[in-house]
Amino acid sequence: MPFIHISVPVTLTPEGKAQLMRQVVDRTHEAVGSDPAIINVVVHELPPANISVGGETRGSVGPT
């Protein structure tokens, strides 16, 4: 049973997060053939201040 963890900034809307999870389930089903009913997706939401790109925290350089 696939168990997929995704880390994203908290800037995703509930609708965007739901769409992301549906698409991950669909692509995983296509790639490995698992029954979608047993594909687990866990989304970890991170505050922008906890994300660094190029040594700059996202909280200090504005929205993504």
C-alpha positions as CSV (number, residue, x, y, z in Angstrom):
1,M,0.0,0.0,0.0
2,P,1.6,3.3,-1.1
3,F,2.1,5.9,1.6
4,I,3.1,9.3,0.2
5,H,4.2,12.3,2.2
6,I,4.1,15.8,0.7
7,S,5.4,18.9,2.4
8,V,3.8,22.2,1.2
9,P,3.6,25.8,2.3
10,V,0.4,26.6,4.2
11,T,-0.4,28.9,1.2
12,L,-2.4,26.2,-0.5
13,T,-6.2,26.6,-0.4
14,P,-8.3,23.7,0.9
15,E,-9.5,23.1,-2.7
16,G,-5.9,23.2,-4.1
17,K,-4.8,20.7,-1.4
18,A,-7.7,18.4,-2.2
19,Q,-6.8,18.6,-6.0
20,L,-3.2,17.9,-5.3
21,M,-4.1,14.8,-3.2
22,R,-6.5,13.5,-5.9
23,Q,-3.9,13.9,-8.6
24,V,-1.2,12.2,-6.6
25,V,-3.6,9.2,-6.0
26,D,-4.4,9.1,-9.8
27,R,-0.8,9.3,-10.9
28,T,0.3,6.7,-8.3
29,H,-2.4,4.4,-9.5
30,E,-1.3,4.8,-13.1
31,A,2.4,4.3,-12.3
32,V,2.2,1.3,-9.9
33,G,-1.3,-0.1,-10.4
34,S,-2.3,0.1,-6.8
35,D,-6.0,0.3,-6.0
36,P,-6.7,4.0,-5.3
37,A,-8.6,2.9,-2.2
38,I,-5.3,1.9,-0.5
39,I,-3.2,4.8,-1.6
40,N,-2.4,7.1,1.3
41,V,-1.4,10.7,0.9
42,V,-0.3,12.8,3.9
43,V,0.1,16.6,3.5
44,H,2.4,18.3,5.9
45,E,1.8,22.1,5.9
46,L,4.7,24.3,6.7
47,P,4.7,28.0,7.6
48,P,6.6,30.0,5.0
49,A,9.0,31.1,7.8
50,N,10.1,27.4,8.1
51,I,11.1,27.1,4.4
52,S,14.4,28.3,3.1
53,V,15.3,28.6,-0.6
54,G,18.8,29.7,-1.5
55,G,19.5,30.5,2.2
56,E,16.5,33.0,2.4
57,T,13.5,32.0,4.4
58,R,10.3,32.3,2.5
59,G,8.8,34.4,5.3
60,S,11.5,37.0,4.7
61,V,11.2,37.3,0.9
62,G,7.5,37.5,0.5
63,P,4.9,35.0,-0.9
64,T,5.8,32.2,-3.2
